[in-house]
Amino acid sequence: MIYDYRTYLINKNKASIKQKIEEFSGKQSEWKSWIEKKLTPILWTQKKDNWYDNFTLLSLLSSFWGDKDSKKETIKAIKTVYRYKLGHKTGYEVPPESWNWIESLADVPPKNINDFPKGSWLIHFTFRLEKPYLSRDDTDFYIIDNPVKKEWVFKVPYVASSQWKGALRAAMMQELVFGLQDNGNEGEFLDKRVQLWRIFGNERDGAETFLNMALARYRSGEEPQDEKQYKEWRKCLDDEARKVGEHFFNILNEKKLRKENIEGFRGSLFFYPTYFNMIGLEVINPHSRKTGSGTQPIYFECVPEKTNGEFCVLYVPFVYATAEDCLDDLKAVVYGIISMMTTYGFGAKTSSGFGVTVFPFQKVFVKASGDEMQEVASAMVDLLSGDGS
């Protein structure tokens, strides 16, 4: 059915597009403005209930003419309309008629935290992007090579719950390693590593190797410059990393966070997805090392800066977690969130400064189950709101 609909869109529009482009007879410098004025009304409908069809049609037509050398000007015109509608700084706003559906159907924080086990807590706040948010969508094809990740049904940009979990865990792991390098406290390093396991679950995607090697490198000292000494040092480093891993698994078994070699411990955090109502474009222009001039601009679809989003995470403690564990986890996660949002970023190309937010956050609330949690929860609200230290 979806392929029949796409075929219908192509057949409906391709003839009128070709005819309109062939009408152009002006100067090359007038091409862009002429296309924006004449072709946009054909390619971009103003209906609010099918706004994403505009993106689908542009992608289909670009793909349809993509392998035909004689149609380069047609593809160029289609992409000109796309860039014109998204803009570079302002972006394209999802129509309110469609966005209202997202707000009404999106997951919402639980109203009563006391419905959850004692020691549970919830963090919720509104943030504003300081730099654009980039991420890669897994759509079949698109008008550009780097579309922003969109929700499957309503096609609005979003951060999936799994993305939040990965970004926060990576930020807290970095802080853990920096702490070891600063104070050299191995006991504290192992305690906090156990805490990360309790919060996020079993270590995946290279996290285990990264943390084993971090402690092993600290114990083995600086990397020697001599080649022969380096080989011996590297062998000792690998042996030390293996010992670190075995020791850490023994600690987990003692604390009942791991059973023999069974993987799959989920952890205690449950993230909610974040939706955005703006789509924009970022341009990265790689420069030649020889000439110093730009080569071919690369377009990235993004969520533009100054766009607001909502962050929400729920913590439900592991059965063996103590009240002290729950309090410590709350403090650790709050500091981790601040680091992720303001320093490390989330999404793609974070090393280039993308995906960071303005601090402090707005509309912050932290709810906790249990009277002994309330004082700490209130302090965390002040911290996230910029009133604490």
Secondary structure, DSSP 8 states (H G I E B T S, - for coil): -HHHHHHHHHHHHHHHHHHHHHT--S-GGGHHHHHHHHTHHHH----STTTHHHHHHHHHHHHHTTT-GGGHHHHHHHHHHHHHHHTTTT-EE--HHHHHHHHHHS----S-GGGS-TT-EEEEEEEEBSS-B------S--SSS----B-TTT--BEE-HHHHHHHHHHHHHHHHHHHHHHH--HHHHHHHHHHHHHHH-S--TTHHHHHHHHHHHHHH-S--SSHHHHHHHHHHHHHHHHHHHHHHHHHHHHTTS--TT------SEEE--EE-SEEEEEEE--B-TTT-SB---EEEEEB-TT-EEEEEEEE---TT--HHHHHHHHHHHHHHHHHIIIII-SSS-GGGTTT-B-SS-EEEEEEESSGGGHHHHHHHHHHHTTS--
